[in-house]
């Protein structure tokens, strides 16, 4: 008999929800055949069969929340029916449960001083998980809460059963609709990804001092450059030459000039990041995901374009890995592909800045004292005013504008 367990899901991801089982108990399975779909707050992954055999009892059913390492089910050798393992399984699962209930018997740890400062790692875990560190028993010196204590508390919370309607109830409870309207409504359970998007975006609004500053960029020179070299570019590099490569390089130039836009708050500290991992927001039918192109200051426009195209394709196919969506220092989102003319993007916490691109629209502009029709795009920079001053935000956006209106600056690193 071989156990099927929740695999390690990536940094800071401690639980998942069972999306659906592809097989039923008693059905034959082959090695590496997908068995069950898990939804995390970042991606949806499939758990393959570690061995060939017959699927035995399914321990975790559709819709249940499970922790990393939790038992999902088991595979029996050969084609034996799943009845016997089903009878034996409860005893096997009950033993650890009984041990767990007996474990808290030792005396309670010493309470920490009321004014004891929390370690940065503890504050970060508390913010990410939503667990109040003051409610966690501390095992450190003078009863202080350690990173290990927080991880244990997160694991305990993740393994606890979660009612199906809890996330929705925690967000909003609405009055029932009139009977005529209710008959024409469709109620669908939010996915974990959508729940996380909702929670994180609201947390940003509640936490950050968020403002948006605007500018506009004349796309004439970038569009000329793209039209001139797009065919040659595609033949040499095997991918299309879009605008994201230019915008990413322009953003990196701006971040180098204005380091505060590439910083984040950690407690009472500011962390300035001397690397440039740019997140690119991608819309999928499951929600918004933000894969990260790392070290963009060391990548050419061609390398950036290829990375973005690959991430976009795999995001829409649900094949992104969790570590490919972590560690970003700044985000770019392009609402223009949907026709947006102007918007105020919401920060991607814990980052302090996000650039919104928009639709390119021909407008009459005064150039050298004459009115000319130019392809113009509005740019929007939303930023955390706790980290970035207004002068820095405006200067950053002007730097991006200057680089795009004179693309030679990107080549010459000006």
TAHULIN-V939007 format. One record per backbone hydrogen bond with DSSP energy under -1.0 kcal/mol. CO is the residue of the C=O (numbers start at 1). NH is the residue of the N-H. If there is no record, write none. Layout:
BEGIN
<<CO,NH> <CO,NH>>
END
This chain:
BEGIN
<<2,75> <4,72> <4,73> <6,69> <10,13> <14,68> <16,66> <17,39> <18,63> <20,37> <24,27> <27,55> <29,53> <30,33> <33,49> <35,22> <36,47> <37,19> <38,45> <39,17> <43,40> <45,38> <47,35> <47,36> <49,32> <53,29> <54,76> <55,26> <61,64> <64,18> <66,16> <67,70> <70,6> <72,59> <72,60> <73,4> <74,56> <75,2> <76,54> <82,86> <83,87> <84,88> <85,89> <88,92> <89,93> <90,94> <91,95> <93,97> <94,98> <95,99> <96,100> <97,101> <98,102> <99,103> <102,105> <113,116> <119,123> <120,124> <121,125> <122,126> <123,127> <124,128> <125,129> <126,130> <132,135> <133,136> <140,143> <141,144> <144,140> <146,150> <147,151> <148,152> <149,153> <150,154> <151,155> <152,156> <153,157> <154,158> <155,159> <163,166> <165,169> <166,170> <167,171> <168,172> <178,182> <179,183> <181,184> <182,185> <191,195> <192,196> <193,197> <194,198> <195,199> <196,200> <197,201> <198,202> <199,203> <200,204> <201,205> <202,206> <203,207> <204,208> <208,210> <209,385> <211,383> <213,381> <215,379> <217,377> <219,223> <220,224> <221,225> <222,226> <223,227> <224,228> <225,229> <226,230> <229,233> <230,234> <231,235> <232,236> <233,237> <234,238> <243,247> <244,248> <245,249> <246,250> <247,251> <248,252> <249,253> <250,254> <251,255> <252,256> <253,257> <254,258> <258,261> <259,262> <260,263> <264,271> <266,269> <269,266> <271,264> <276,296> <277,329> <277,330> <278,293> <279,332> <282,289> <284,287> <287,284> <289,282> <291,280> <293,278> <295,298> <300,304> <301,305> <302,306> <303,307> <304,308> <305,309> <306,310> <307,311> <308,312> <309,313> <310,314> <311,315> <312,316> <313,317> <314,319> <315,318> <321,324> <322,325> <324,292> <330,279> <331,355> <332,281> <333,357> <335,338> <335,340> <336,339> <340,359> <348,351> <352,384> <353,331> <354,382> <355,333> <356,380> <357,335> <361,376> <363,374> <365,372> <367,370> <370,367> <372,365> <374,363> <375,219> <376,361> <377,217> <379,215> <380,356> <381,213> <382,354> <383,211> <384,387> <384,388> <389,393> <390,394> <391,395> <392,396> <393,397> <394,398> <395,399> <396,400> <397,401> <398,402> <399,403> <400,404> <401,405> <402,406> <406,409> <407,410> <407,411> <408,412> <409,414>>
END
